[in-house]
Amino acid sequence: MLHAKEIITKLQTEHKASGAELLELLRCEDVYIKEELRKAAQAQAQETFGKAVYLRGLIEFSNFCKNDCLYCGIRKSNRSCSRYRLTEEDILSCCKEGYNSGFRTFVMQGGEVGRDIHVFRDLVADTSEEAIDREAAYILEFEKSMMRK
């Protein structure tokens, strides 16, 4: 078994570690090792993403779920959860409001219920078409304004 410092080096060079190695890092209480791990993670994040911050709008379109995961607040056995399912119009309205607030990408999530998939698939297609039409209109307007200058 590798020691924590060796595991950090392995992660930096090979970008992989075994479950036991990751557990070793999680259990490590050495503040210097923790700081080295933090610095390595920060360096990797900056190399991958730069200093940009990516914001996405989150739309939870339904909290009905067929699963009963103990960690989850919307699990099917949670009787104190008020259930809802947004309509297509509600979801499109959320997308428009989010777009007007500056979001350009959205994460749509919901509980796992098979019947929502078909609605969701069609909805994504509709919102994508609207986004393409809107972007095309912005580009045309921009080009017109540039021609006037």
TIVO-2410 file (N, C-alpha, C; in nm, 3 decimals):
# residues 149
REC num residu      c1      c2      c3 atome chaine
REC   1      M   0.085  -0.119   0.000     N      A
REC   1      M   0.000   0.000   0.000    CA      A
REC   1      M   0.088   0.124   0.000     C      A
REC   2      L   0.054   0.218  -0.086     N      A
REC   2      L   0.128   0.343  -0.093    CA      A
REC   2      L   0.093   0.433   0.025     C      A
REC   3      H   0.186   0.519   0.061     N      A
REC   3      H   0.160   0.619   0.164    CA      A
REC   3      H   0.091   0.738   0.099     C      A
REC   4      A   0.030   0.823   0.180     N      A
REC   4      A  -0.052   0.934   0.131    CA      A
REC   4      A   0.023   1.021   0.030     C      A
REC   5      K   0.147   1.055   0.058     N      A
REC   5      K   0.224   1.142  -0.032    CA      A
REC   5      K   0.244   1.074  -0.169     C      A
REC   6      E   0.267   0.945  -0.166     N      A
REC   6      E   0.285   0.869  -0.290    CA      A
REC   6      E   0.153   0.861  -0.369     C      A
REC   7      I   0.044   0.851  -0.297     N      A
REC   7      I  -0.087   0.845  -0.363    CA      A
REC   7      I  -0.117   0.978  -0.432     C      A
REC   8      I  -0.083   1.089  -0.367     N      A
REC   8      I  -0.103   1.221  -0.428    CA      A
REC   8      I  -0.021   1.231  -0.556     C      A
REC   9      T   0.104   1.187  -0.553     N      A
REC   9      T   0.189   1.189  -0.672    CA      A
REC   9      T   0.129   1.101  -0.781     C      A
REC  10      K   0.079   0.985  -0.745     N      A
REC  10      K   0.016   0.896  -0.841    CA      A
REC  10      K  -0.106   0.963  -0.905     C      A
REC  11      L  -0.187   1.029  -0.825     N      A
REC  11      L  -0.303   1.100  -0.878    CA      A
REC  11      L  -0.261   1.210  -0.976     C      A
REC  12      Q  -0.154   1.280  -0.944     N      A
REC  12      Q  -0.106   1.388  -1.031    CA      A
REC  12      Q  -0.052   1.335  -1.163     C      A
REC  13      T   0.010   1.219  -1.161     N      A
REC  13      T   0.074   1.168  -1.283    CA      A
REC  13      T  -0.017   1.074  -1.361     C      A
REC  14      E  -0.088   0.986  -1.292     N      A
REC  14      E  -0.169   0.885  -1.360    CA      A
REC  14      E  -0.318   0.918  -1.363     C      A
REC  15      H  -0.361   1.013  -1.282     N      A
REC  15      H  -0.502   1.053  -1.272    CA      A
REC  15      H  -0.593   0.937  -1.233     C      A
REC  16      K  -0.541   0.849  -1.148     N      A
REC  16      K  -0.624   0.738  -1.098    CA      A
REC  16      K  -0.567   0.689  -0.966     C      A
REC  17      A  -0.655   0.626  -0.889     N      A
REC  17      A  -0.616   0.567  -0.761    CA      A
REC  17      A  -0.717   0.458  -0.729     C      A
REC  18      S  -0.674   0.360  -0.655     N      A
REC  18      S  -0.766   0.252  -0.614    CA      A
REC  18      S  -0.857   0.302  -0.502     C      A
REC  19      G  -0.962   0.228  -0.476     N      A
REC  19      G  -1.052   0.262  -0.367    CA      A
REC  19      G  -0.979   0.266  -0.234     C      A
REC  20      A  -0.889   0.170  -0.214     N      A
REC  20      A  -0.812   0.165  -0.088    CA      A
REC  20      A  -0.722   0.288  -0.076     C      A
REC  21      E  -0.664   0.332  -0.187     N      A
REC  21      E  -0.577   0.450  -0.185    CA      A
REC  21      E  -0.657   0.576  -0.154     C      A
REC  22      L  -0.774   0.587  -0.213     N      A
REC  22      L  -0.858   0.704  -0.185    CA      A
REC  22      L  -0.902   0.704  -0.039     C      A
REC  23      L  -0.933   0.587   0.012     N      A
REC  23      L  -0.969   0.575   0.153    CA      A
REC  23      L  -0.854   0.618   0.243     C      A
REC  24      E  -0.732   0.581   0.204     N      A
REC  24      E  -0.612   0.621   0.279    CA      A
REC  24      E  -0.604   0.774   0.287     C      A
REC  25      L  -0.631   0.842   0.175     N      A
REC  25      L  -0.628   0.989   0.175    CA      A
REC  25      L  -0.738   1.047   0.262     C      A
REC  26      L  -0.857   0.990   0.254     N      A
REC  26      L  -0.968   1.041   0.334    CA      A
REC  26      L  -0.945   1.024   0.483     C      A
REC  27      R  -0.877   0.918   0.519     N      A
REC  27      R  -0.853   0.890   0.661    CA      A
REC  27      R  -0.730   0.962   0.715     C      A
REC  28      C  -0.650   1.017   0.628     N      A
REC  28      C  -0.525   1.083   0.670    CA      A
REC  28      C  -0.557   1.206   0.756     C      A
REC  29      E  -0.491   1.218   0.869     N      A
REC  29      E  -0.513   1.331   0.959    CA      A
REC  29      E  -0.395   1.427   0.962     C      A
REC  30      D  -0.293   1.400   0.884     N      A
REC  30      D  -0.174   1.485   0.879    CA      A
REC  30      D  -0.208   1.615   0.807     C      A
REC  31      V  -0.200   1.728   0.876     N      A
REC  31      V  -0.239   1.857   0.818    CA      A
REC  31      V  -0.151   1.894   0.698     C      A
REC  32      Y  -0.026   1.854   0.698     N      A
REC  32      Y   0.063   1.884   0.586    CA      A
REC  32      Y   0.024   1.805   0.461     C      A
REC  33      I  -0.013   1.681   0.480     N      A
REC  33      I  -0.060   1.598   0.369    CA      A
REC  33      I  -0.192   1.654   0.315     C      A
REC  34      K  -0.282   1.692   0.406     N      A
REC  34      K  -0.410   1.750   0.363    CA      A
REC  34      K  -0.388   1.877   0.281     C      A
REC  35      E  -0.293   1.960   0.323     N      A
REC  35      E  -0.262   2.083   0.250    CA      A
REC  35      E  -0.201   2.050   0.114     C      A
REC  36      E  -0.115   1.951   0.109     N      A
REC  36      E  -0.056   1.910  -0.019    CA      A
REC  36      E  -0.164   1.857  -0.114     C      A
REC  37      L  -0.256   1.781  -0.060     N      A
REC  37      L  -0.367   1.730  -0.141    CA      A
REC  37      L  -0.456   1.844  -0.191     C      A
REC  38      R  -0.484   1.940  -0.104     N      A
REC  38      R  -0.565   2.056  -0.144    CA      A
REC  38      R  -0.498   2.133  -0.256     C      A
REC  39      K  -0.368   2.156  -0.244     N      A
REC  39      K  -0.294   2.230  -0.347    CA      A
REC  39      K  -0.292   2.154  -0.479     C      A
REC  40      A  -0.275   2.023  -0.472     N      A
REC  40      A  -0.274   1.941  -0.593    CA      A
REC  40      A  -0.411   1.945  -0.662     C      A
REC  41      A  -0.517   1.937  -0.581     N      A
REC  41      A  -0.653   1.942  -0.636    CA      A
REC  41      A  -0.681   2.079  -0.699     C      A
REC  42      Q  -0.636   2.185  -0.633     N      A
REC  42      Q  -0.657   2.319  -0.686    CA      A
REC  42      Q  -0.580   2.338  -0.817     C      A
REC  43      A  -0.458   2.289  -0.823     N      A
REC  43      A  -0.378   2.300  -0.946    CA      A
REC  43      A  -0.445   2.224  -1.061     C      A
REC  44      Q  -0.496   2.105  -1.032     N      A
REC  44      Q  -0.565   2.027  -1.135    CA      A
REC  44      Q  -0.691   2.097  -1.182     C      A
REC  45      A  -0.766   2.153  -1.089     N      A
REC  45      A  -0.889   2.224  -1.125    CA      A
REC  45      A  -0.858   2.345  -1.213     C      A
REC  46      Q  -0.754   2.420  -1.179     N      A
REC  46      Q  -0.718   2.537  -1.259    CA      A
REC  46      Q  -0.666   2.497  -1.396     C      A
REC  47      E  -0.594   2.385  -1.403     N      A
REC  47      E  -0.546   2.337  -1.533    CA      A
REC  47      E  -0.664   2.295  -1.621     C      A
REC  48      T  -0.763   2.232  -1.560     N      A
REC  48      T  -0.878   2.182  -1.635    CA      A
REC  48      T  -0.976   2.293  -1.672     C      A
REC  49      F  -1.009   2.379  -1.576     N      A
REC  49      F  -1.115   2.476  -1.595    CA      A
REC  49      F  -1.067   2.620  -1.604     C      A
REC  50      G  -0.942   2.647  -1.572     N      A
REC  50      G  -0.894   2.784  -1.565    CA      A
REC  50      G  -0.954   2.852  -1.443     C      A
REC  51      K  -0.963   2.983  -1.450     N      A
REC  51      K  -1.019   3.056  -1.336    CA      A
REC  51      K  -1.165   3.094  -1.359     C      A
REC  52      A  -1.221   3.040  -1.466     N      A
REC  52      A  -1.361   3.070  -1.498    CA      A
REC  52      A  -1.454   3.002  -1.398     C      A
REC  53      V  -1.565   3.066  -1.374     N      A
REC  53      V  -1.669   3.010  -1.290    CA      A
REC  53      V  -1.787   2.981  -1.381     C      A
REC  54      Y  -1.834   2.858  -1.378     N      A
REC  54      Y  -1.945   2.817  -1.462    CA      A
REC  54      Y  -2.071   2.810  -1.378     C      A
REC  55      L  -2.169   2.889  -1.414     N      A
REC  55      L  -2.297   2.888  -1.343    CA      A
REC  55      L  -2.403   2.826  -1.433     C      A
REC  56      R  -2.486   2.745  -1.375     N      A
REC  56      R  -2.595   2.684  -1.449    CA      A
REC  56      R  -2.722   2.701  -1.368     C      A
REC  57      G  -2.831   2.720  -1.440     N      A
REC  57      G  -2.960   2.724  -1.374    CA      A
REC  57      G  -3.003   2.582  -1.342     C      A
REC  58      L  -3.064   2.562  -1.229     N      A
REC  58      L  -3.111   2.430  -1.188    CA      A
REC  58      L  -3.263   2.431  -1.184     C      A
REC  59      I  -3.322   2.340  -1.259     N      A
REC  59      I  -3.468   2.328  -1.261    CA      A
REC  59      I  -3.504   2.187  -1.219     C      A
REC  60      E  -3.568   2.175  -1.104     N      A
REC  60      E  -3.616   2.044  -1.060    CA      A
REC  60      E  -3.760   2.033  -1.106     C      A
REC  61      F  -3.782   1.956  -1.212     N      A
REC  61      F  -3.913   1.954  -1.275    CA      A
REC  61      F  -4.012   1.861  -1.205     C      A
REC  62      S  -3.964   1.773  -1.119     N      A
REC  62      S  -4.053   1.683  -1.046    CA      A
REC  62      S  -3.980   1.628  -0.924     C      A
REC  63      N  -4.055   1.604  -0.818     N      A
REC  63      N  -3.993   1.539  -0.704    CA      A
REC  63      N  -4.063   1.406  -0.672     C      A
REC  64      F  -4.134   1.353  -0.770     N      A
REC  64      F  -4.187   1.217  -0.757    CA      A
REC  64      F  -4.073   1.122  -0.788     C      A
REC  65      C  -4.062   1.013  -0.713     N      A
REC  65      C  -3.955   0.917  -0.738    CA      A
REC  65      C  -4.001   0.777  -0.701     C      A
REC  66      K  -3.960   0.681  -0.783     N      A
REC  66      K  -3.993   0.540  -0.756    CA      A
REC  66      K  -3.891   0.475  -0.664     C      A
REC  67      N  -3.778   0.539  -0.643     N      A
REC  67      N  -3.671   0.481  -0.561    CA      A
REC  67      N  -3.685   0.523  -0.415     C      A
REC  68      D  -3.616   0.452  -0.328     N      A
REC  68      D  -3.625   0.479  -0.186    CA      A
REC  68      D  -3.485   0.491  -0.125     C      A
REC  69      C  -3.402   0.576  -0.186     N      A
REC  69      C  -3.264   0.594  -0.139    CA      A
REC  69      C  -3.267   0.667  -0.004     C      A
REC  70      L  -3.206   0.609   0.096     N      A
REC  70      L  -3.214   0.662   0.233    CA      A
REC  70      L  -3.158   0.803   0.247     C      A
REC  71      Y  -3.060   0.840   0.166     N      A
REC  71      Y  -2.998   0.972   0.176    CA      A
REC  71      Y  -3.082   1.082   0.112     C      A
REC  72      C  -3.183   1.046   0.037     N      A
REC  72      C  -3.252   1.144  -0.049    CA      A
REC  72      C  -3.382   1.193   0.014     C      A
REC  73      G  -3.401   1.324   0.008     N      A
REC  73      G  -3.522   1.386   0.064    CA      A
REC  73      G  -3.647   1.359  -0.017     C      A
REC  74      I  -3.635   1.320  -0.143     N      A
REC  74      I  -3.754   1.295  -0.224    CA      A
REC  74      I  -3.780   1.145  -0.242     C      A
REC  75      R  -3.718   1.063  -0.159     N      A
REC  75      R  -3.741   0.917  -0.167    CA      A
REC  75      R  -3.889   0.887  -0.151     C      A
REC  76      K  -3.930   0.777  -0.211     N      A
REC  76      K  -4.075   0.747  -0.216    CA      A
REC  76      K  -4.139   0.729  -0.079     C      A
REC  77      S  -4.063   0.685   0.022     N      A
REC  77      S  -4.123   0.663   0.154    CA      A
REC  77      S  -4.132   0.791   0.238     C      A
REC  78      N  -4.080   0.903   0.187     N      A
REC  78      N  -4.086   1.028   0.263    CA      A
REC  78      N  -4.227   1.087   0.252     C      A
REC  79      R  -4.307   1.064   0.354     N      A
REC  79      R  -4.447   1.109   0.354    CA      A
REC  79      R  -4.461   1.259   0.381     C      A
REC  80      S  -4.358   1.323   0.434     N      A
REC  80      S  -4.368   1.465   0.466    CA      A
REC  80      S  -4.329   1.554   0.348     C      A
REC  81      C  -4.294   1.494   0.237     N      A
REC  81      C  -4.253   1.570   0.118    CA      A
REC  81      C  -4.376   1.605   0.035     C      A
REC  82      S  -4.395   1.735   0.009     N      A
REC  82      S  -4.506   1.776  -0.078    CA      A
REC  82      S  -4.463   1.752  -0.223     C      A
REC  83      R  -4.534   1.665  -0.291     N      A
REC  83      R  -4.497   1.625  -0.427    CA      A
REC  83      R  -4.547   1.725  -0.530     C      A
REC  84      Y  -4.469   1.742  -0.636     N      A
REC  84      Y  -4.510   1.829  -0.746    CA      A
REC  84      Y  -4.449   1.779  -0.876     C      A
REC  85      R  -4.507   1.820  -0.985     N      A
REC  85      R  -4.454   1.794  -1.118    CA      A
REC  85      R  -4.483   1.920  -1.199     C      A
REC  86      L  -4.378   1.988  -1.244     N      A
REC  86      L  -4.398   2.109  -1.322    CA      A
REC  86      L  -4.457   2.074  -1.459     C      A
REC  87      T  -4.541   2.161  -1.510     N      A
REC  87      T  -4.594   2.143  -1.646    CA      A
REC  87      T  -4.487   2.187  -1.745     C      A
REC  88      E  -4.507   2.153  -1.870     N      A
REC  88      E  -4.414   2.197  -1.974    CA      A
REC  88      E  -4.406   2.349  -1.976     C      A
REC  89      E  -4.520   2.414  -1.960     N      A
REC  89      E  -4.522   2.560  -1.960    CA      A
REC  89      E  -4.441   2.617  -1.844     C      A
REC  90      D  -4.453   2.554  -1.726     N      A
REC  90      D  -4.375   2.597  -1.609    CA      A
REC  90      D  -4.225   2.585  -1.635     C      A
REC  91      I  -4.185   2.474  -1.694     N      A
REC  91      I  -4.042   2.451  -1.720    CA      A
REC  91      I  -3.990   2.552  -1.821     C      A
REC  92      L  -4.066   2.574  -1.929     N      A
REC  92      L  -4.024   2.672  -2.029    CA      A
REC  92      L  -4.017   2.811  -1.968     C      A
REC  93      S  -4.112   2.842  -1.880     N      A
REC  93      S  -4.110   2.971  -1.812    CA      A
REC  93      S  -3.984   2.985  -1.726     C      A
REC  94      C  -3.947   2.878  -1.655     N      A
REC  94      C  -3.824   2.880  -1.574    CA      A
REC  94      C  -3.701   2.903  -1.664     C      A
REC  95      C  -3.699   2.836  -1.778     N      A
REC  95      C  -3.587   2.852  -1.871    CA      A
REC  95      C  -3.579   2.996  -1.921     C      A
REC  96      K  -3.691   3.053  -1.957     N      A
REC  96      K  -3.693   3.191  -2.006    CA      A
REC  96      K  -3.649   3.288  -1.897     C      A
REC  97      E  -3.700   3.269  -1.777     N      A
REC  97      E  -3.662   3.356  -1.666    CA      A
REC  97      E  -3.512   3.343  -1.636     C      A
REC  98      G  -3.465   3.220  -1.637     N      A
REC  98      G  -3.322   3.197  -1.614    CA      A
REC  98      G  -3.236   3.259  -1.723     C      A
REC  99      Y  -3.280   3.245  -1.848     N      A
REC  99      Y  -3.206   3.302  -1.960    CA      A
REC  99      Y  -3.200   3.455  -1.946     C      A
REC 100      N  -3.313   3.514  -1.911     N      A
REC 100      N  -3.317   3.660  -1.893    CA      A
REC 100      N  -3.232   3.705  -1.774     C      A
REC 101      S  -3.204   3.613  -1.681     N      A
REC 101      S  -3.119   3.644  -1.565    CA      A
REC 101      S  -2.972   3.617  -1.593     C      A
REC 102      G  -2.941   3.572  -1.714     N      A
REC 102      G  -2.802   3.553  -1.752    CA      A
REC 102      G  -2.754   3.409  -1.761     C      A
REC 103      F  -2.835   3.312  -1.724     N      A
REC 103      F  -2.795   3.172  -1.736    CA      A
REC 103      F  -2.804   3.129  -1.882     C      A
REC 104      R  -2.705   3.053  -1.926     N      A
REC 104      R  -2.706   3.006  -2.064    CA      A
REC 104      R  -2.714   2.854  -2.073     C      A
REC 105      T  -2.694   2.788  -1.962     N      A
REC 105      T  -2.712   2.643  -1.957    CA      A
REC 105      T  -2.794   2.609  -1.833     C      A
REC 106      F  -2.867   2.500  -1.843     N      A
REC 106      F  -2.955   2.458  -1.735    CA      A
REC 106      F  -2.936   2.310  -1.707     C      A
REC 107      V  -2.947   2.275  -1.581     N      A
REC 107      V  -2.949   2.136  -1.540    CA      A
REC 107      V  -3.094   2.108  -1.501     C      A
REC 108      M  -3.152   2.011  -1.566     N      A
REC 108      M  -3.289   1.972  -1.531    CA      A
REC 108      M  -3.281   1.839  -1.458     C      A
REC 109      Q  -3.344   1.834  -1.343     N      A
REC 109      Q  -3.341   1.711  -1.265    CA      A
REC 109      Q  -3.476   1.683  -1.205     C      A
REC 110      G  -3.497   1.560  -1.171     N      A
REC 110      G  -3.619   1.519  -1.107    CA      A
REC 110      G  -3.603   1.379  -1.053     C      A
REC 111      G  -3.701   1.338  -0.977     N      A
REC 111      G  -3.700   1.201  -0.927    CA      A
REC 111      G  -3.709   1.104  -1.043     C      A
REC 112      E  -3.677   0.980  -1.016     N      A
REC 112      E  -3.679   0.880  -1.122    CA      A
REC 112      E  -3.818   0.819  -1.135     C      A
REC 113      V  -3.888   0.863  -1.239     N      A
REC 113      V  -4.019   0.810  -1.273    CA      A
REC 113      V  -4.020   0.799  -1.424     C      A
REC 114      G  -4.037   0.680  -1.474     N      A
REC 114      G  -4.028   0.653  -1.617    CA      A
REC 114      G  -4.113   0.741  -1.706     C      A
REC 115      R  -4.233   0.775  -1.665     N      A
REC 115      R  -4.324   0.849  -1.754    CA      A
REC 115      R  -4.277   0.992  -1.779     C      A
REC 116      D  -4.195   1.048  -1.691     N      A
REC 116      D  -4.146   1.184  -1.710    CA      A
REC 116      D  -4.043   1.193  -1.822     C      A
REC 117      I  -3.979   1.083  -1.856     N      A
REC 117      I  -3.872   1.084  -1.955    CA      A
REC 117      I  -3.922   1.133  -2.091     C      A
REC 118      H  -4.038   1.087  -2.135     N      A
REC 118      H  -4.090   1.126  -2.266    CA      A
REC 118      H  -4.120   1.275  -2.271     C      A
REC 119      V  -4.182   1.326  -2.167     N      A
REC 119      V  -4.212   1.470  -2.159    CA      A
REC 119      V  -4.081   1.548  -2.159     C      A
REC 120      F  -3.986   1.501  -2.081     N      A
REC 120      F  -3.857   1.569  -2.068    CA      A
REC 120      F  -3.784   1.571  -2.202     C      A
REC 121      R  -3.782   1.459  -2.272     N      A
REC 121      R  -3.713   1.451  -2.402    CA      A
REC 121      R  -3.772   1.554  -2.500     C      A
REC 122      D  -3.904   1.558  -2.510     N      A
REC 122      D  -3.969   1.652  -2.601    CA      A
REC 122      D  -3.944   1.796  -2.558     C      A
REC 123      L  -3.943   1.818  -2.429     N      A
REC 123      L  -3.921   1.952  -2.375    CA      A
REC 123      L  -3.780   2.003  -2.407     C      A
REC 124      V  -3.681   1.916  -2.392     N      A
REC 124      V  -3.544   1.955  -2.424    CA      A
REC 124      V  -3.534   1.992  -2.572     C      A
REC 125      A  -3.598   1.916  -2.657     N      A
REC 125      A  -3.598   1.947  -2.800    CA      A
REC 125      A  -3.662   2.084  -2.825     C      A
REC 126      D  -3.776   2.110  -2.759     N      A
REC 126      D  -3.844   2.239  -2.776    CA      A
REC 126      D  -3.759   2.355  -2.728     C      A
REC 127      T  -3.698   2.343  -2.609     N      A
REC 127      T  -3.618   2.453  -2.555    CA      A
REC 127      T  -3.493   2.473  -2.639     C      A
REC 128      S  -3.436   2.366  -2.694     N      A
REC 128      S  -3.318   2.380  -2.779    CA      A
REC 128      S  -3.352   2.456  -2.906     C      A
REC 129      E  -3.467   2.423  -2.966     N      A
REC 129      E  -3.509   2.495  -3.087    CA      A
REC 129      E  -3.532   2.642  -3.057     C      A
REC 130      E  -3.597   2.671  -2.944     N      A
REC 130      E  -3.620   2.811  -2.906    CA      A
REC 130      E  -3.488   2.884  -2.883     C      A
REC 131      A  -3.394   2.819  -2.820     N      A
REC 131      A  -3.264   2.881  -2.794    CA      A
REC 131      A  -3.191   2.910  -2.924     C      A
REC 132      I  -3.196   2.816  -3.017     N      A
REC 132      I  -3.130   2.837  -3.146    CA      A
REC 132      I  -3.194   2.955  -3.219     C      A
REC 133      D  -3.329   2.960  -3.219     N      A
REC 133      D  -3.399   3.072  -3.283    CA      A
REC 133      D  -3.363   3.204  -3.218     C      A
REC 134      R  -3.355   3.207  -3.083     N      A
REC 134      R  -3.325   3.330  -3.010    CA      A
REC 134      R  -3.182   3.375  -3.040     C      A
REC 135      E  -3.087   3.281  -3.040     N      A
REC 135      E  -2.948   3.316  -3.068    CA      A
REC 135      E  -2.934   3.368  -3.211     C      A
REC 136      A  -3.005   3.306  -3.304     N      A
REC 136      A  -2.999   3.353  -3.443    CA      A
REC 136      A  -3.053   3.496  -3.453     C      A
REC 137      A  -3.160   3.525  -3.380     N      A
REC 137      A  -3.217   3.660  -3.381    CA      A
REC 137      A  -3.118   3.760  -3.321     C      A
REC 138      Y  -3.048   3.723  -3.213     N      A
REC 138      Y  -2.948   3.812  -3.153    CA      A
REC 138      Y  -2.833   3.839  -3.251     C      A
REC 139      I  -2.788   3.734  -3.318     N      A
REC 139      I  -2.677   3.750  -3.414    CA      A
REC 139      I  -2.718   3.842  -3.527     C      A
REC 140      L  -2.838   3.823  -3.581     N      A
REC 140      L  -2.885   3.910  -3.688    CA      A
REC 140      L  -2.895   4.055  -3.641     C      A
REC 141      E  -2.948   4.075  -3.521     N      A
REC 141      E  -2.960   4.210  -3.466    CA      A
REC 141      E  -2.823   4.273  -3.446     C      A
REC 142      F  -2.727   4.195  -3.398     N      A
REC 142      F  -2.591   4.244  -3.380    CA      A
REC 142      F  -2.530   4.283  -3.514     C      A
REC 143      E  -2.547   4.198  -3.616     N      A
REC 143      E  -2.492   4.228  -3.747    CA      A
REC 143      E  -2.554   4.355  -3.805     C      A
REC 144      K  -2.684   4.373  -3.786     N      A
REC 144      K  -2.750   4.494  -3.835    CA      A
REC 144      K  -2.694   4.617  -3.764     C      A
REC 145      S  -2.675   4.608  -3.634     N      A
REC 145      S  -2.623   4.724  -3.560    CA      A
REC 145      S  -2.480   4.755  -3.602     C      A
REC 146      M  -2.402   4.655  -3.635     N      A
REC 146      M  -2.263   4.677  -3.680    CA      A
REC 146      M  -2.261   4.744  -3.818     C      A
REC 147      M  -2.358   4.709  -3.902     N      A
REC 147      M  -2.364   4.767  -4.037    CA      A
REC 147      M  -2.401   4.914  -4.030     C      A
REC 148      R  -2.477   4.953  -3.929     N      A
REC 148      R  -2.519   5.093  -3.916    CA      A
REC 148      R  -2.405   5.183  -3.872     C      A
REC 149      K  -2.300   5.126  -3.813     N      A
REC 149      K  -2.190   5.206  -3.760    CA      A
REC 149      K  -2.094   5.249  -3.869     C      A
***
